[in-house]
Amino acid sequence: MNSTAPYEHGFMLSLLILAIGGLIWLFLPFIPALFFSLLIAIATYGQYNKLRIRFSDTVAALLTTLMVTVILILPLGYILLVSGLEITSLIQNIDNNFSLEQINQITTSTISALPMSESIKHTLLSSLDTHLDSLLITAKDFSITILKSIASLSSGFLLFLIIVIFSLFYFYIDGQKLVKKIKDLSPLENHLDDILLDSFANLSIALVGSVFIIALLQGLVFSIGAMIVGLPVLYFGIAMALASFIPILGGLIIWLPLSLYLYAQGQIVDAMIIVIFGALLIGTIIDHFIRPIIIKKCSNQADNSSALDHTLLTVLSTLAGIMQFGIMGLFVGPLIAAMAISIFDVYTIKYVDSLDRS
């Protein structure tokens, strides 16, 4: 009997891996909604615990779910629905009106009208002749991918909302049981399980919260500037929000070409407005003053300052999440990054004595 124990252990481990893989495959269409619901549950679990003091678990979960639904989920669903209707026509316009030749002409005329020396203009035009076509096609494909992701999400937003709300209620009800089940199945010591789960929860709030708030704020501010000068508000708001995830450059790749184009067309006041909203409000005030405050605030609320040490990983994971999961990658990407960081931290604690720190 003892001789078969190792094989039995390996067989059970294989079954466990197959079971987890099967569940992931089965629930793959619902993963964005489940991740979004999990994030909300983690962020609001403290409020649920406060209500549990006065009410039963079921009533507290119901009240918390209702509160989150009214304050966050329903407004977000409405925005997705309205955005989807507008984005559908926007996608058609991009597909029908996108012309490399026309854009090349606009770019050439814009650079030619700028107050620069002829040698600099010639250098810029030569560089753009080589790379502009590929850059424009990439930008177009990326824009359409994101817009289609939002449109598809909004078209199925009712199912999405039902899954999020339903999952949220049971995350509150069964959250502690689920955590206990994970700890029971984990071969790690309980204190390492606690560190892993606490670190994941704290990092999820810090990473996702800070990135999402900053992107939303930059997109909202720039959409106001676009509205003032008569540009498509929704498109440029989304573009600026997505650009906020790009390290170093950020919104510069949106407002700078746009302001140069407006200036070259003689719309000097409009160009100045875009520069004010892009360079001053977003590039200076939000990026250099408000962003650190938001990140620090989210980290303090999550009781975890290490989120400040993972800015690059957060940005890259968000971009990768968008590419893999569409617009919901805004949440899924940083959550996966938070999970990885938590595992790295626990590994360091577990094997601290065997690590070479010289």
C-alpha positions in Angstrom: 0.0 0.0 0.0 2.8 2.4 0.9 4.5 1.7 -2.4 1.5 3.0 -4.3 1.2 6.2 -2.3 3.6 8.3 -4.5 1.7 7.3 -7.6 -1.6 8.1 -5.9 -0.3 11.5 -4.9 0.9 12.2 -8.4 -2.4 11.0 -9.9 -4.5 13.2 -7.6 -2.3 16.2 -8.4 -2.8 15.6 -12.1 -6.6 15.4 -11.5 -6.5 18.6 -9.5 -4.6 20.4 -12.4 -7.0 19.0 -14.9 -10.0 20.2 -12.8 -8.6 23.7 -12.5 -7.8 23.8 -16.2 -11.2 22.5 -17.1 -12.9 25.1 -15.0 -10.8 27.9 -16.5 -11.7 26.6 -20.0 -15.4 26.3 -19.1 -15.6 29.8 -17.6 -13.4 31.5 -20.1 -16.2 33.7 -21.6 -17.0 34.9 -18.1 -13.4 35.6 -16.9 -13.5 39.4 -17.5 -16.8 39.7 -15.6 -15.5 37.4 -12.8 -12.3 39.4 -12.5 -14.2 42.7 -12.4 -16.6 41.3 -9.8 -13.7 39.9 -7.7 -11.9 43.3 -7.8 -15.1 45.1 -6.6 -15.6 42.4 -3.9 -12.0 42.9 -2.6 -12.3 46.7 -2.6 -15.7 46.7 -0.8 -15.4 43.7 1.5 -14.7 46.0 4.5 -18.1 47.7 4.0 -19.7 44.2 3.8 -18.0 43.3 7.2 -19.4 46.5 8.7 -22.9 45.6 7.7 -22.5 42.1 9.0 -22.3 43.5 12.5 -25.9 44.8 12.2 -27.4 42.3 9.8 -27.1 38.6 8.8 -24.6 37.5 6.2 -27.2 37.3 3.5 -28.8 40.6 4.2 -25.4 42.3 4.5 -24.3 40.8 1.2 -27.6 41.8 -0.5 -27.3 45.4 0.8 -23.6 45.8 -0.2 -24.3 44.3 -3.7 -27.3 46.7 -4.1 -25.2 49.7 -3.0 -22.3 48.8 -5.4 -24.8 48.1 -8.2 -26.5 51.5 -7.9 -23.4 53.6 -7.4 -20.9 51.8 -9.8 -22.2 49.0 -11.9 -25.4 50.5 -13.4 -23.8 53.8 -14.3 -20.9 51.9 -15.9 -23.4 49.8 -17.8 -25.2 52.8 -19.1 -22.0 54.4 -20.2 -21.0 51.2 -22.0 -24.4 51.0 -23.7 -24.3 54.6 -25.0 -20.7 54.3 -25.9 -21.3 51.1 -27.9 -24.0 52.8 -30.0 -21.7 55.7 -30.8 -18.6 53.6 -31.3 -20.3 51.4 -33.9 -20.7 54.3 -36.2 -17.2 55.6 -35.3 -15.7 52.2 -36.4 -17.5 52.5 -39.7 -16.1 56.0 -40.2 -12.6 54.9 -39.5 -12.9 51.9 -41.9 -14.5 53.9 -44.7 -12.5 57.2 -44.4 -9.0 55.8 -43.5 -6.6 56.7 -46.4 -2.9 56.4 -46.1 -2.4 58.8 -49.0 -4.7 61.4 -47.5 -3.1 61.1 -44.1 0.4 61.4 -45.7 -0.7 64.6 -47.4 -2.1 66.0 -44.1 1.2 65.1 -42.3 3.3 66.6 -45.0 1.3 69.9 -45.1 1.3 70.1 -41.3 5.1 69.7 -41.0 5.6 72.2 -43.9 3.5 74.8 -42.1 5.4 74.5 -38.8 7.8 77.3 -37.9 11.0 75.3 -38.2 14.1 75.4 -40.5 14.0 73.6 -43.8 16.6 71.1 -42.8 14.6 70.0 -39.8 11.5 69.7 -41.9 13.4 67.7 -44.5 14.7 65.3 -41.8 11.2 64.8 -40.3 9.7 64.2 -43.7 12.4 61.7 -44.6 11.9 59.8 -41.3 8.1 59.8 -41.7 8.4 58.5 -45.3 10.1 55.4 -44.0 7.9 54.7 -40.9 4.7 56.6 -41.2 2.6 54.0 -43.2 3.4 51.2 -40.7 2.7 53.4 -37.7 -0.6 54.6 -39.1 -1.8 51.1 -39.9 -0.7 49.9 -36.4 -2.5 52.8 -34.8 -5.7 52.2 -36.9 -5.7 48.5 -36.1 -5.2 49.1 -32.4 -7.9 51.8 -32.3 -10.4 49.5 -34.0 -9.5 46.6 -31.7 -10.2 48.7 -28.6 -13.3 50.2 -30.1 -14.7 46.9 -31.1 -13.9 45.5 -27.7 -16.0 48.3 -26.1 -18.8 47.9 -28.6 -18.9 44.1 -28.1 -18.9 44.5 -24.4 -21.7 47.1 -24.5 -23.7 44.9 -26.8 -23.6 42.1 -24.3 -23.6 44.4 -21.3 -26.8 43.0 -19.8 -25.3 39.5 -19.5 -22.1 41.1 -18.3 -23.9 43.0 -15.6 -25.9 40.0 -14.5 -22.8 37.9 -14.1 -21.0 40.7 -12.2 -23.8 41.3 -9.8 -24.6 37.6 -9.3 -20.9 36.8 -8.7 -20.5 39.8 -6.4 -23.2 38.6 -4.1 -21.7 35.2 -3.7 -18.2 36.5 -3.4 -19.5 38.3 -0.3 -21.4 35.3 1.0 -18.8 32.6 0.2 -15.6 34.7 0.4 -14.4 33.4 3.7 -15.3 29.8 2.7 -13.5 30.2 -0.6 -10.4 31.5 1.1 -10.5 28.7 3.6 -10.8 26.1 0.8 -7.8 27.6 -1.0 -5.8 27.5 2.2 -6.9 23.9 2.9 -5.8 22.8 -0.6 -2.6 24.8 -0.5 0.5 22.8 0.6 2.0 26.0 2.1 1.9 26.8 5.8 -1.1 28.8 6.8 0.9 32.0 7.6 2.3 31.9 4.0 -1.2 31.4 2.6 -2.3 34.4 4.6 0.6 36.5 3.3 -0.2 35.4 -0.3 -3.9 36.2 -0.1 -3.5 39.4 1.8 -0.8 40.6 -0.6 -2.9 39.8 -3.6 -5.9 41.6 -2.2 -3.9 44.7 -1.2 -2.0 44.9 -4.5 -5.2 44.4 -6.5 -6.7 47.5 -5.0 -3.6 49.5 -5.2 -2.6 48.6 -8.8 -5.9 48.5 -10.4 -7.4 51.4 -8.5 -4.6 53.8 -9.2 -4.2 52.9 -12.9 -8.0 53.0 -13.5 -8.6 56.3 -11.7 -5.7 58.1 -13.5 -6.8 56.8 -16.9 -10.4 57.8 -16.3 -9.3 61.3 -15.0 -7.0 61.9 -18.0 -9.6 60.7 -20.5 -12.3 62.9 -18.9 -10.1 66.0 -18.9 -9.0 65.6 -22.5 -12.5 64.9 -23.7 -13.5 68.3 -22.3 -10.7 69.9 -24.3 -11.8 68.0 -27.4 -15.4 69.1 -26.9 -14.3 72.8 -26.7 -12.5 72.7 -30.0 -15.2 70.6 -31.7 -13.4 67.3 -32.0 -15.0 63.8 -31.5 -15.2 63.7 -27.7 -15.6 60.0 -27.2 -12.8 59.0 -29.5 -10.2 61.4 -28.1 -11.3 60.7 -24.5 -10.7 57.0 -24.9 -7.5 57.6 -26.8 -6.1 59.7 -24.0 -7.2 57.2 -21.4 -5.4 54.4 -23.2 -2.3 56.5 -23.8 -2.0 57.1 -20.1 -0.8 53.5 -19.8 2.2 54.1 -22.1 5.4 54.7 -20.0 7.1 58.1 -20.3 5.3 59.3 -23.5 1.7 58.9 -22.3 -0.7 61.5 -23.5 2.1 63.2 -25.5 1.4 61.0 -28.5 -2.2 62.2 -28.6 -2.1 66.0 -27.8 1.2 66.9 -29.6 0.3 65.7 -33.1 -3.2 67.0 -32.7 -2.0 70.5 -31.6 0.5 70.6 -34.4 -2.1 69.7 -37.0 -4.5 72.4 -35.7 -1.7 75.0 -35.7 -0.7 74.1 -39.2 -4.4 74.5 -40.3 -4.4 78.1 -38.9 -6.5 77.1 -35.8 -4.1 78.6 -33.4 -6.6 79.1 -30.6 -7.8 75.5 -30.8 -4.1 74.3 -30.9 -3.4 76.3 -27.7 -6.5 74.8 -26.0 -5.3 71.3 -26.8 -1.8 72.2 -25.5 -3.2 73.6 -22.3 -5.3 70.5 -21.7 -2.6 68.0 -22.8 0.6 69.5 -21.7 -0.5 71.6 -18.7 -3.5 69.8 -17.1 -2.6 66.2 -18.1 1.1 66.2 -18.6 2.0 68.4 -15.7 -0.7 68.6 -13.1 -2.2 65.1 -13.4 1.0 63.2 -14.3 3.4 64.9 -11.9 1.2 66.0 -9.0 -2.1 64.1 -8.9 -0.8 60.7 -10.1 1.7 60.2 -7.2 -1.1 61.3 -4.7 -3.6 58.8 -6.2 -1.0 55.9 -6.2 0.0 56.7 -2.6 -3.6 57.0 -1.5 -4.6 53.6 -3.1 -1.5 52.0 -1.6 -2.3 53.4 1.9 -5.9 52.2 1.7 -4.6 48.8 0.7 -2.1 48.9 3.5 0.6 48.0 1.0 3.2 50.5 -0.1 5.1 48.1 -2.4 2.7 48.9 -5.2 4.8 52.0 -5.7 7.7 49.8 -6.6 5.9 48.0 -9.5 4.9 50.9 -11.8 6.5 49.5 -14.9 5.0 46.1 -14.3 1.6 47.6 -13.7 1.7 49.7 -16.9 2.9 46.8 -19.1 0.5 44.3 -17.6 -2.4 46.8 -18.3 -1.3 47.2 -21.9 -0.9 43.4 -22.3 -4.3 42.9 -20.6 -6.0 45.2 -23.1 -4.4 43.3 -26.0 -5.4 39.9 -24.6 -8.9 40.7 -23.1 -9.9 43.9 -24.8 -11.1 46.8 -22.6 -11.6 44.6 -19.6 -7.8 44.0 -19.7 -7.7 47.3 -17.7 -8.7 45.2 -14.7 -7.5 41.7 -15.7 -3.9 42.6 -16.5 -3.0 44.3 -13.3 -4.8 41.6 -11.3 -2.6 38.9 -12.9 0.4 41.1 -12.2 -0.7 41.5 -8.6 -1.0 37.7 -8.3 2.5 37.3 -9.8 4.0 39.9 -7.4 2.3 38.2 -4.4 3.8 34.8 -5.4 7.3 36.3 -5.8 7.0 37.9 -2.3 5.9 34.6 -0.7 8.7 32.7 -2.5 11.2 35.2 -1.1 9.8 34.7 2.4 9.7 30.9 2.1 13.3 30.5 0.8 14.9 33.6 2.3 17.7 31.5 3.9 18.7 29.9 0.6 18.7 33.1 -1.5 22.0 34.7 -2.4 21.6 38.4 -1.4 25.2 39.3 -1.8 
